[in-house]
């Protein structure tokens, strides 16, 4: 082998070593331990991921210091729960993640792909969920008595907010779900035909006794078991529809994965206990108390934690 060829091989080898070093340096920097919390390391990569998570979820930029503090708090929360044998497993975190996906109208897999496209690490989000779930159980358990909201608390808050008596009135609805089944893969013409059939049923539906019988008589009609729903448990838009529509009538047809769905309103009973304002006020009082107890307890937990900055 000539000297020229040997030199060329040496140069290539040097370039490969340099290139490998250039790749390794960013990876090493990302893996650099920035802090230790009760023996658990927090790396520069963890901080980058949390900064992005905060930015996307709050629509506000987070500083490196803010992200680091949030990560430290996560570990402090998990450590504080261990003496009480409170642990949150993978299945609980996955269920919480799936619930977030469902609220966004997606499956867990679709949601994971979507947030990854936004630059958020699924691993980072699940780590935060684990800390939040753990802390929620701990605070609720330790301060159960002080977090309890009584009916008197709710009534006083409503009075102080200047709400009228009518604001404290809600309803309990008895609803029959009615489905006109449309087979999967049906043509638009079939779907339109079934929609017209649903509209015709709605026009003839004047009371629940006869109307439900008509719905059951339809070739592809199905009447499900009645459900009871309170005003407080319904979205405001649906609540307004049910509050104003006549009893014994159907809601407008809606296309679903199974076919055309409508709801028959068969009873509407007034109930002060189930008024939306009461539910909203109760939740507001609880959240305020929880935030106060959580802040105080976290400050105490930080003092006993072993935090070491690198």
Secondary structure, DSSP 8 states (H G I E B T S, - for coil): --HHHHHHHHHHHHHHHHHHHHHHHHHHHHT-EEEEETTEEEEHHHHHHHHHHHHHHHSS---HHHHHHHHHHHHHHHHHHHTTT----HHHHHHHHHHHHHHTTS-HHHHHHHHHHTT--HHHHHHHHHHHHHHHHHHHHHTHHHH---HHHHHHHHHHTT--GGGG-EEEEEEEEEEEE--TT--HHHHHHHHHHHHHHHHH--SHHHHHHHHHHSTTEEE---EEEEGGGS-HHHHHHHHHS-TTEE---EE-SSEEEEEEEEEEEEESTT-HHHHHHHHHHHHHHHHHHHHHHHHHHHHHS-EEE-
